[in-house]
Amino acid sequence: MSPASPSRTRIYQLMVRHFGNANDTNLVNGSIEENGCGKFDDINDAALSQLAATGYSHIWLTGVLEQASATSYPHRPADDPAILKGRAGSPYAIRDYFDLCPDYANDPAERFSEFAQLIARIHRHGMKVLIDFVPNHVARSYASDVQPDHSFGVGDQTATFFHRDNHFFYLQPDAAGPPLKLPVDGEVYPPEAEIGKVTGNNAVSWQPSITDWYETVKLNYGHDFTTGRDTSHLPASHAQLDEVPKTWRTMDRILGWWQENGVDGFRCDMAHMVPIEFWAWAIQRARQRVDGCYFAAEAYDGDPAKLTDDNVLEALLTAGFNTIYDGDTYKTVKAIYDGGGWANDIDRHTHNDSSVFQNSLRYAENHDEVRIAADGEWGSAGASVGQPASALLFALSRGPIMIYNGQEVGEAGLQPNGFGGGNQRTSIFDYGSLPELSKWTNQQKYDGGQLQENQLELASWYRQLVLASAHPAFAHGDFYGLNHANLSNPNYARHDGETTSGHWLYSCLRRDPASGKTILVVVHFHPVWPTGEVIIQMPQHALEWIALDRSASWQFTDILDGKKSITTPASQLATKGLNIGPLQACDALYLEITAS
């Protein structure tokens, strides 16, 4: 199976700040000098060779744009602590959309050259480059020195809350202000003492709280969000540049700038908070500049801040996105461990004819979610839980898959580091390193030289998973669930006297109609107990759907580790079922079915 196969998008989320940082000091609130920082050059040929061999098609370089930060550089002073989260700053509080974070360059003055060299290296290894696009909000200190003519806020009418061609929403005087008081010790932020702006999470307040996105300000796309979700008054996708609101034009220039700099696509932050009309217009223009430009949307249909009454995930796909986040199925799988859920609950998300189902981006970790190996999460069962969770999520549909750096070696997110640390996540706001990932990076050798045996086995398993996920049955196939046919099956991994099946076991079929290739997916979620003998009932309709010769014997061969191979007469499957033997805790099988 070719690692470079374009048949299914496989994304590696690489947080540049952490990925190559070999400094293990990890002081809480430590400076860049104390805790170190990953560099563009750390993502060298050795690293990229390993990632390409694992089968990734895209590298998401997380947090590369210049953000508000407590670290100063020549011609770039540090930001006021009142508008910061962490010493390094939030990668989602952009200070200049046309610039790169100088932290990541060996020579900050040469950061564009070093970034260009990184992009060239990634391309040489047959992979594409994604970066963040954060359209809903920017840092309070936003000012572009790279493209000052395209700096947000220039020429705005600040005496009004909303104007179609303002970049921002401006607070109007009331009993609470001015001045604007930020929640860091109630400090007044001088640049906004009298001219305050709405926060990135829509807080219309002179005194935003610590739970607000107080370090950011919301951008205005020509729609007053306080009036509701109806954005039908906005221009259509074919509108000319001079017909759209000012923010649209600025954002179009930003997307074009990074396309000119070699970026292949964008992971779009909180895309549901931006009008769908903008996306349809902007994506079309981006693809006119570069055919095939990739767009992935972080979006959640359950967020009240979404700008449509319809399903926002469907709307974003219709607007042109390649993929949208799969937050709902992720939560359902996690609830098997932490919320009393059952594997059967996964069925409510599986619909072959749904564009959302078939185009969802599947993940078990990302920078917003808890680490699988974190204590108190995922049943406190450790990194091994990631195997059934990832295997199942990646097997559901044709959409992209994603691994977050450190997941493959059991990173637990234990370092408090600073703002946002100590919450079962790796802090994205502060300088620091990832202790377990550092054992794999091994002083930029990227050979796993410091990993323990169980970590090497875990990393090897994830490599096999990513490679297997490009199988035609997953890349092009349809879904057929089997749990509903096994509810009354006592040999379907019941535990603790259960009288119904489907708590800890999930099975389904994936079949590519063009090639006829079929996979039986079997996942045992229980983190501790092995099963007894497992028999999977396969209804007659499922056997017809598989469309192999039912007068022959069928062979079931695991393509994840090759350790299990079962041969059985197909004629007996509808009556006796498929006996796959016992399963270990956190077991996962991808059994390719062939007729012999």
C-alpha positions as CSV (number, residue, x, y, z in Angstrom):
1,M,0.0,0.0,0.0
2,S,1.6,3.3,-1.1
3,P,2.0,5.8,1.7
4,A,1.6,8.6,-0.8
5,S,-1.7,7.3,-2.1
6,P,-4.1,10.2,-2.4
7,S,-7.2,8.0,-2.0
8,R,-7.9,9.2,1.5
9,T,-6.8,12.3,3.3
10,R,-4.7,11.4,6.4
11,I,-3.6,14.4,8.5
12,Y,-0.9,14.6,11.1
13,Q,-1.5,17.6,13.4
14,L,1.9,18.9,14.2
15,M,2.2,21.7,16.8
16,V,5.4,23.4,15.7
17,R,6.0,24.9,19.2
18,H,6.2,21.4,20.8
19,F,7.1,19.0,18.0
20,G,10.9,19.3,17.9
21,N,11.5,20.9,21.2
22,A,14.1,18.8,23.0
23,N,14.3,21.0,26.1
24,D,12.7,19.1,29.0
25,T,12.8,21.9,31.6
26,N,9.0,22.6,31.4
27,L,8.9,25.4,34.0
28,V,5.4,26.7,34.7
29,N,5.1,30.0,32.9
30,G,8.7,29.5,31.6
31,S,10.1,31.8,29.0
32,I,11.2,30.7,25.6
33,E,14.8,30.8,26.8
34,E,14.0,28.6,29.8
35,N,11.6,26.0,28.2
36,G,12.7,26.2,24.6
37,C,10.6,26.1,21.5
38,G,10.3,23.9,18.4
39,K,11.6,25.3,15.2
40,F,10.8,25.0,11.5
41,D,14.2,23.4,11.0
42,D,13.4,20.7,13.6
43,I,10.9,19.3,11.1
44,N,13.7,17.8,9.1
45,D,14.0,15.2,6.4
46,A,14.3,12.4,9.1
47,A,11.0,13.5,10.6
48,L,9.2,13.9,7.3
49,S,10.5,10.6,6.1
50,Q,8.9,8.8,9.1
51,L,5.6,10.7,8.7
52,A,5.5,10.0,4.9
53,A,6.2,6.3,5.6
54,T,3.4,6.2,8.1
55,G,1.0,7.2,5.3
56,Y,0.1,10.8,6.1
57,S,-1.0,12.8,3.1
58,H,-1.2,16.2,4.9
59,I,0.8,17.9,7.6
60,W,-1.2,20.5,9.6
61,L,1.4,23.0,10.9
62,T,-0.6,24.2,13.9
63,G,0.0,27.7,15.2
64,V,2.5,29.1,12.6
65,L,0.9,32.5,12.1
66,E,2.2,35.4,14.3
67,Q,0.2,35.5,17.5
68,A,0.0,37.9,20.4
69,S,2.9,36.9,22.8
70,A,4.9,37.9,25.8
71,T,8.1,37.3,23.9
72,S,9.6,40.4,22.3
73,Y,11.7,40.7,19.2
74,P,13.4,43.6,17.4
75,H,10.7,45.7,15.8
76,R,8.1,43.6,17.6
77,P,7.5,44.4,21.3
78,A,5.8,42.0,23.6
79,D,2.1,42.3,24.1
80,D,0.4,43.7,27.2
81,P,-0.2,40.8,29.7
82,A,-3.8,41.8,30.0
83,I,-4.6,40.5,26.5
84,L,-2.6,37.3,26.7
85,K,-3.3,33.7,27.6
86,G,0.1,32.2,28.4
87,R,3.7,33.4,27.8
88,A,3.8,32.1,24.3
89,G,0.3,33.3,23.5
90,S,-2.7,31.6,22.0
91,P,-2.1,30.4,18.4
92,Y,-5.7,31.5,17.8
93,A,-5.1,35.2,18.8
94,I,-3.5,36.3,15.6
95,R,-1.5,39.5,15.7
96,D,-0.6,39.7,12.0
97,Y,-2.3,37.4,9.5
98,F,0.4,38.0,6.9
99,D,3.3,37.1,9.2
100,L,4.8,34.0,10.8
101,C,5.5,33.5,14.5
102,P,9.2,34.4,14.9
103,D,9.6,31.9,17.7
104,Y,9.9,29.1,15.1
105,A,12.8,30.5,13.2
106,N,16.5,30.0,14.0
107,D,16.9,33.6,12.6
108,P,13.6,35.5,13.2
109,A,14.5,37.9,10.4
110,E,14.6,34.9,8.0
111,R,11.4,33.3,9.1
112,F,9.7,33.4,5.7
113,S,12.8,31.8,4.1
114,E,12.9,29.0,6.8
115,F,9.1,28.4,6.4
116,A,9.5,28.2,2.6
117,Q,12.2,25.6,3.1
118,L,10.0,23.6,5.4
119,I,7.2,23.7,2.8
120,A,9.6,22.5,0.2
121,R,10.8,19.7,2.4
122,I,7.2,18.5,3.1
123,H,6.4,18.6,-0.6
124,R,9.5,16.6,-1.5
125,H,8.3,13.9,0.8
126,G,5.0,13.7,-1.1
127,M,2.8,15.4,1.5
128,K,0.8,18.7,1.5
129,V,0.8,21.6,3.9
130,L,-2.2,22.9,5.9
131,I,-2.1,25.9,8.2
132,D,-4.7,27.5,10.5
133,F,-7.1,30.1,9.2
134,V,-8.8,31.8,12.1
135,P,-11.6,33.8,10.5
136,N,-13.9,34.6,13.4
137,H,-11.5,36.7,15.6
138,V,-8.0,38.2,15.9
139,A,-5.8,39.4,18.8
140,R,-6.7,42.7,20.5
141,S,-3.3,43.9,19.4
142,Y,-3.8,43.1,15.7
143,A,-1.8,45.3,13.4
144,S,-0.1,44.1,10.2
145,D,3.3,45.4,9.5
146,V,3.8,43.0,6.6
147,Q,0.6,44.3,4.8
148,P,-0.4,47.5,6.6
149,D,-2.9,48.4,3.8
150,H,-4.8,45.3,4.8
151,S,-4.7,45.7,8.5
152,F,-8.0,45.2,10.3
153,G,-9.7,48.2,11.8
154,V,-8.2,50.8,9.5
155,G,-11.0,53.2,8.5
156,D,-13.7,51.7,10.7
157,Q,-16.6,53.8,11.9
158,T,-16.0,53.3,15.6
159,A,-19.0,55.3,16.8
160,T,-21.4,52.6,15.8
161,F,-21.8,49.0,17.0
162,F,-22.3,47.6,13.5
163,H,-21.6,48.9,10.0
164,R,-21.4,46.6,7.0
165,D,-17.9,47.7,6.1
166,N,-16.4,47.8,9.6
167,H,-13.9,45.1,10.4
168,F,-15.0,45.0,14.1
169,F,-18.1,45.4,16.3
170,Y,-17.6,48.4,18.6
171,L,-19.0,48.6,22.1
172,Q,-21.3,51.6,22.8
173,P,-21.2,53.5,26.1
174,D,-23.4,52.1,28.8
175,A,-23.5,51.8,32.6
176,A,-20.6,49.3,32.6
177,G,-18.2,51.3,30.4
178,P,-16.0,52.6,29.0
179,P,-13.3,51.9,30.0
180,L,-12.9,48.3,28.8
181,K,-11.7,46.2,31.8
182,L,-10.2,42.8,31.0
183,P,-10.4,39.9,33.5
184,V,-6.6,39.8,34.3
185,D,-6.8,41.7,37.6
186,G,-9.5,44.0,36.1
187,E,-6.9,45.8,34.0
188,V,-7.7,48.5,31.6
189,Y,-6.3,47.9,28.2
190,P,-5.2,51.3,27.0
191,P,-5.7,51.0,23.3
192,E,-9.4,50.0,24.0
193,A,-9.9,52.2,27.1
194,E,-12.6,54.2,25.2
195,I,-13.1,52.2,22.0
196,G,-13.9,48.7,23.1
197,K,-14.7,45.7,20.9
198,V,-16.8,42.6,21.1
199,T,-14.9,39.4,22.1
200,G,-14.3,36.5,19.8
201,N,-17.0,34.5,21.5
202,N,-19.6,37.2,21.0
203,A,-19.5,38.8,24.5
204,V,-20.9,42.3,24.1
205,S,-19.4,43.6,27.3
206,W,-17.1,46.3,28.7
207,Q,-16.1,43.7,31.4
208,P,-15.7,40.3,29.7
209,S,-15.1,37.3,32.1
210,I,-12.2,34.9,32.4
211,T,-14.2,32.3,30.5
212,D,-14.7,34.6,27.6
213,W,-12.3,34.7,24.7
214,Y,-11.2,38.1,26.2
215,E,-7.9,38.1,24.4
216,T,-9.6,38.3,21.0
217,V,-12.0,40.5,19.2
218,K,-14.7,39.4,16.8
219,L,-14.5,40.1,13.1
220,N,-17.6,41.5,11.2
221,Y,-18.6,39.9,7.9
222,G,-21.3,42.3,7.1
223,H,-23.9,40.7,9.4
224,D,-24.9,41.9,12.8
225,F,-24.9,38.6,14.8
226,T,-27.1,40.2,17.6
227,T,-30.1,40.3,15.1
228,G,-30.1,36.5,14.5
229,R,-28.8,33.9,12.1
230,D,-30.4,35.1,8.9
231,T,-27.5,36.0,6.6
232,S,-29.4,35.8,3.3
233,H,-28.8,39.5,2.7
234,L,-25.1,38.9,2.1
235,P,-23.6,38.6,-1.4
236,A,-23.6,35.4,-3.4
237,S,-20.6,33.3,-4.3
238,H,-20.3,34.9,-7.8
239,A,-20.1,38.5,-6.3
240,Q,-17.2,40.7,-7.5
241,L,-14.5,41.9,-5.1
242,D,-16.0,45.4,-4.9
243,E,-19.5,44.1,-4.1
244,V,-18.6,42.3,-0.8
245,P,-18.1,43.6,2.7
246,K,-14.6,44.9,3.6
247,T,-13.7,41.9,5.9
248,W,-14.4,39.5,3.0
249,R,-11.9,41.4,0.8
250,T,-9.2,41.4,3.6
251,M,-9.7,37.7,4.2
252,D,-9.5,36.9,0.5
253,R,-6.2,38.7,0.4
254,I,-5.0,36.7,3.4
255,L,-5.9,33.3,1.8
256,G,-4.2,34.4,-1.4
257,W,-1.1,35.4,0.4
258,W,-0.6,32.0,2.0
259,Q,-1.4,30.3,-1.3
260,E,1.3,32.4,-2.9
261,N,3.6,31.2,-0.1
262,G,3.1,27.5,-1.0
263,V,0.4,26.5,1.5
264,D,-1.9,23.8,0.1
265,G,-4.9,24.3,2.3
266,F,-6.5,25.6,5.5
267,R,-7.9,24.2,8.8
268,C,-10.6,26.8,9.5
269,D,-11.2,27.6,13.1
270,M,-14.8,27.8,14.4
271,A,-16.1,28.0,10.9
272,H,-19.7,27.9,11.9
273,M,-19.5,31.4,13.5
274,V,-18.8,32.9,10.1
275,P,-21.5,33.4,7.4
276,I,-21.9,30.5,5.0
277,E,-22.1,33.1,2.1
278,F,-18.6,34.2,2.8
279,W,-17.3,30.6,2.7
280,A,-19.0,29.9,-0.6
281,W,-17.4,33.1,-2.1
282,A,-14.0,32.7,-0.5
283,I,-13.5,29.0,-1.2
284,Q,-14.5,29.5,-4.8
285,R,-11.9,32.3,-5.2
286,A,-9.2,30.3,-3.5
287,R,-9.7,27.4,-5.9
288,Q,-9.7,29.7,-8.9
289,R,-6.2,30.7,-7.8
290,V,-5.1,27.1,-6.9
291,D,-7.1,24.2,-8.1
292,G,-7.7,21.7,-5.3
293,C,-7.0,24.0,-2.4
294,Y,-8.1,22.0,0.7
295,F,-10.5,23.4,3.3
296,A,-11.2,21.6,6.6
297,A,-13.8,23.2,9.0
298,E,-13.8,23.0,12.7
299,A,-17.5,23.4,13.3
300,Y,-20.2,22.2,15.7
301,D,-23.8,22.1,14.8
302,G,-24.8,22.3,18.5
303,D,-23.1,25.6,19.1
304,P,-25.8,28.4,19.5
305,A,-23.3,30.8,17.9
306,K,-23.7,29.1,14.5
307,L,-24.9,31.3,11.7
308,T,-27.7,29.2,10.2
309,D,-30.8,27.5,11.5
310,D,-30.1,24.5,9.3
311,N,-27.4,21.9,10.0
312,V,-24.3,24.0,9.7
313,L,-22.1,21.0,8.9
314,E,-24.2,20.3,5.8
315,A,-24.2,24.0,4.9
316,L,-20.4,24.2,5.1
317,L,-19.9,21.2,2.9
318,T,-22.3,22.7,0.4
319,A,-20.3,25.9,0.5
320,G,-17.2,24.0,-0.6
321,F,-15.4,22.6,2.4
322,N,-13.7,19.2,1.8
323,T,-14.4,18.1,5.4
324,I,-16.0,19.1,8.7
325,Y,-15.1,18.1,12.3
326,D,-16.8,15.0,13.7
327,G,-17.3,16.2,17.2
328,D,-20.5,14.2,17.8
329,T,-19.2,10.7,17.1
330,Y,-16.0,11.5,19.0
331,K,-18.2,12.3,22.1
332,T,-20.2,9.2,21.6
333,V,-17.1,7.0,21.6
334,K,-15.6,8.8,24.6
335,A,-18.9,8.4,26.5
336,I,-18.5,4.6,26.4
337,Y,-15.7,5.2,28.9
338,D,-16.8,8.3,30.7
339,G,-20.5,8.8,30.3
340,G,-22.2,5.4,30.6
341,G,-22.6,5.0,26.9
342,W,-22.7,1.8,24.8
343,A,-21.1,0.9,21.6
344,N,-24.6,0.6,20.1
345,D,-25.0,4.3,20.4
346,I,-22.5,4.8,17.5
347,D,-25.3,3.6,15.1
348,R,-27.2,6.9,15.4
349,H,-24.3,8.6,13.5
350,T,-24.0,6.2,10.6
351,H,-25.9,7.0,7.4
352,N,-24.3,6.1,4.0
353,D,-26.4,8.7,2.2
354,S,-25.4,11.6,4.5
355,S,-22.8,14.0,3.2
356,V,-21.8,14.8,6.8
357,F,-21.2,11.2,7.7
358,Q,-19.2,10.5,4.6
359,N,-17.1,13.7,4.8
360,S,-16.4,14.0,8.5
361,L,-12.9,14.4,9.8
362,R,-12.4,11.6,12.3
363,Y,-10.0,12.0,15.3
364,A,-9.6,10.7,18.9
365,E,-7.3,13.6,19.9
366,N,-6.6,17.2,18.8
367,H,-5.3,20.3,20.6
368,D,-8.8,21.2,22.0
369,E,-9.6,17.7,23.4
370,V,-8.2,15.8,26.3
371,R,-5.3,13.4,25.9
372,I,-6.4,9.8,25.7
373,A,-3.7,8.8,28.2
374,A,-4.7,11.6,30.7
375,D,-5.6,10.5,34.2
376,G,-9.3,10.8,34.8
377,E,-10.2,10.7,31.1
378,W,-11.2,7.8,28.9
379,G,-11.8,5.7,32.0
380,S,-8.2,6.4,33.2
381,A,-7.2,3.3,31.2
382,G,-4.2,4.8,29.5
383,A,-3.0,5.1,26.0
384,S,-4.2,1.7,24.9
385,V,-7.7,3.0,24.8
386,G,-6.7,5.0,21.7
387,Q,-6.5,1.8,19.7
388,P,-10.1,0.7,19.7
389,A,-11.3,4.4,19.7
390,S,-9.2,5.4,16.7
391,A,-9.7,2.1,14.8
392,L,-13.5,2.5,15.0
393,L,-13.6,6.2,14.2
394,F,-11.3,5.8,11.3
395,A,-13.3,2.9,9.9
396,L,-16.7,4.5,9.8
397,S,-16.8,6.4,6.5
398,R,-14.7,7.8,3.6
399,G,-13.8,11.1,5.3
400,P,-10.3,12.2,6.4
401,I,-8.6,10.9,9.5
402,M,-6.2,12.8,11.9
403,I,-3.6,11.9,14.5
404,Y,-2.3,14.6,17.0
405,N,1.4,14.7,17.6
406,G,2.1,12.7,20.8
407,Q,-1.0,10.5,20.5
408,E,1.0,7.7,18.8
409,V,3.3,7.4,21.8
410,G,0.8,7.9,24.6
411,E,1.4,11.5,25.5
412,A,-0.6,12.2,28.7
413,G,-0.7,16.0,28.9
414,L,0.6,16.0,32.4
415,Q,2.7,19.2,32.2
416,P,0.9,22.2,33.7
417,N,3.2,24.6,31.8
418,G,1.0,27.7,32.4
419,F,-2.4,28.9,31.1
420,G,-4.6,26.0,30.2
421,G,-2.2,23.4,31.5
422,G,-3.0,20.7,34.0
423,N,-6.4,20.1,32.4
424,Q,-5.6,16.8,30.7
425,R,-4.5,18.6,27.6
426,T,-1.2,19.8,26.3
427,S,-1.2,23.6,26.8
428,I,-1.1,25.4,23.5
429,F,-0.5,28.8,25.3
430,D,2.9,28.3,26.8
431,Y,6.4,27.1,25.9
432,G,7.3,23.5,26.7
433,S,8.0,20.1,25.3
434,L,6.1,16.8,25.1
435,P,8.1,14.3,27.3
436,E,6.8,11.1,25.5
437,L,7.0,12.5,22.0
438,S,10.5,13.8,22.8
439,K,11.5,10.2,23.3
440,W,10.5,9.5,19.7
441,T,12.0,12.6,18.2
442,N,15.2,11.7,20.1
443,Q,17.2,14.9,19.5
444,Q,15.9,15.3,16.0
445,K,16.8,11.8,14.9
446,Y,13.1,10.8,14.9
447,D,14.0,7.1,15.4
448,G,12.1,6.4,18.6
449,G,15.5,5.8,20.3
450,Q,14.3,6.7,23.8
451,L,10.9,5.0,23.7
452,Q,10.0,2.1,26.0
453,E,8.9,-1.2,24.4
454,N,5.2,-0.6,24.9
455,Q,5.5,2.8,23.3
456,L,7.3,1.4,20.3
457,E,4.6,-1.1,19.9
458,L,1.9,1.6,20.2
459,A,3.7,3.8,17.6
460,S,4.0,0.8,15.2
461,W,0.3,0.0,15.7
462,Y,-0.7,3.6,14.8
463,R,1.5,3.4,11.7
464,Q,-0.3,0.3,10.6
465,L,-3.7,1.9,11.3
466,V,-2.9,5.0,9.2
467,L,-1.7,2.8,6.3
468,A,-4.7,0.5,6.6
469,S,-7.1,3.4,6.5
470,A,-6.2,4.0,2.8
471,H,-7.6,0.6,1.9
472,P,-10.3,0.9,-0.9
473,A,-13.0,-0.3,1.4
474,F,-12.3,2.7,3.7
475,A,-11.4,5.3,1.1
476,H,-14.3,4.6,-1.3
477,G,-16.6,2.1,0.4
478,D,-20.0,2.1,2.0
479,F,-20.9,1.2,5.6
480,Y,-23.0,-1.7,7.0
481,G,-23.5,-1.9,10.7
482,L,-23.8,-5.3,12.5
483,N,-24.5,-4.4,16.1
484,H,-28.3,-4.3,15.5
485,A,-28.1,-7.9,14.3
486,N,-26.3,-9.0,17.4
487,L,-28.3,-7.4,20.3
488,S,-29.7,-10.8,21.4
489,N,-26.4,-12.7,20.7
490,P,-25.0,-13.9,24.0
491,N,-21.6,-14.5,22.4
492,Y,-21.1,-10.8,21.5
493,A,-18.7,-9.8,24.3
494,R,-21.2,-9.4,27.2
495,H,-19.7,-8.6,30.6
496,D,-21.0,-8.5,34.2
497,G,-24.2,-10.4,33.5
498,E,-25.4,-8.1,30.7
499,T,-28.6,-9.4,29.0
500,T,-28.2,-7.3,25.9
501,S,-25.2,-7.1,23.6
502,G,-23.3,-4.1,22.2
503,H,-22.0,-2.4,25.3
504,W,-18.3,-2.9,24.7
505,L,-18.2,-4.5,21.2
506,Y,-18.8,-2.9,17.8
507,S,-18.6,-4.5,14.4
508,C,-19.4,-3.2,10.9
509,L,-18.6,-3.9,7.3
510,R,-17.0,-1.6,4.8
511,R,-17.2,-2.4,1.1
512,D,-15.9,-0.7,-2.0
513,P,-18.4,-1.4,-4.8
514,A,-15.9,-0.7,-7.6
515,S,-13.3,-3.2,-6.5
516,G,-15.5,-5.4,-4.4
517,K,-12.9,-5.2,-1.5
518,T,-14.5,-5.7,1.9
519,I,-13.4,-5.3,5.5
520,L,-15.0,-6.6,8.6
521,V,-14.2,-4.2,11.4
522,V,-14.3,-5.6,15.0
523,V,-13.5,-3.4,18.0
524,H,-13.6,-4.4,21.6
525,F,-13.6,-1.2,23.8
526,H,-13.3,-2.7,27.2
527,P,-10.1,-1.4,28.8
528,V,-9.5,-4.3,31.2
529,W,-11.4,-7.5,30.5
530,P,-10.8,-9.9,27.6
531,T,-13.8,-11.6,26.1
532,G,-14.8,-15.2,25.8
533,E,-15.3,-16.7,22.4
534,V,-16.9,-14.0,20.2
535,I,-19.3,-15.0,17.4
536,I,-20.6,-12.4,15.1
537,Q,-24.0,-13.0,13.5
538,M,-24.1,-11.9,9.9
539,P,-27.6,-11.6,8.5
540,Q,-28.4,-12.9,5.0
541,H,-28.8,-9.4,3.7
542,A,-25.2,-8.5,4.8
543,L,-23.8,-11.6,3.0
544,E,-25.6,-10.5,-0.1
545,W,-24.3,-7.0,0.3
546,I,-20.7,-8.4,0.5
547,A,-21.3,-9.9,-2.9
548,L,-18.7,-12.7,-2.8
549,D,-19.2,-16.3,-3.9
550,R,-21.3,-17.8,-1.1
551,S,-20.6,-21.4,-2.3
552,A,-16.9,-20.9,-1.4
553,S,-15.1,-20.6,1.8
554,W,-14.4,-17.1,2.9
555,Q,-11.1,-16.0,4.5
556,F,-10.9,-13.2,7.1
557,T,-7.4,-11.8,7.4
558,D,-6.4,-9.0,9.7
559,I,-4.6,-6.2,7.9
560,L,-3.6,-4.3,11.1
561,D,-1.2,-6.9,12.4
562,G,-1.8,-10.0,10.4
563,K,-2.0,-12.2,13.5
564,K,-5.5,-13.4,12.9
565,S,-6.7,-15.3,9.9
566,I,-10.0,-17.3,9.8
567,T,-11.4,-19.5,7.1
568,T,-15.0,-20.6,7.2
569,P,-17.6,-21.8,4.7
570,A,-19.7,-18.8,3.6
571,S,-22.8,-21.0,3.6
572,Q,-22.6,-21.3,7.4
573,L,-22.3,-17.6,8.2
574,A,-26.0,-16.8,8.2
575,T,-26.8,-19.7,10.6
576,K,-23.7,-20.2,12.8
577,G,-22.2,-16.7,12.4
578,L,-18.4,-16.0,12.3
579,N,-16.4,-17.3,15.3
580,I,-13.4,-15.0,15.7
581,G,-12.3,-16.4,19.0
582,P,-11.5,-14.4,22.1
583,L,-10.6,-10.7,22.0
584,Q,-8.2,-8.9,24.3
585,A,-9.0,-5.7,26.1
586,C,-8.8,-2.7,23.7
587,D,-8.6,-5.1,20.7
588,A,-9.2,-3.9,17.1
589,L,-9.4,-6.0,14.0
590,Y,-9.7,-5.0,10.3
591,L,-10.5,-8.4,8.7
592,E,-10.3,-8.3,4.9
593,I,-12.7,-10.8,3.4
594,T,-11.8,-12.9,0.3
595,A,-13.4,-15.9,-1.3
596,S,-11.1,-19.0,-1.6
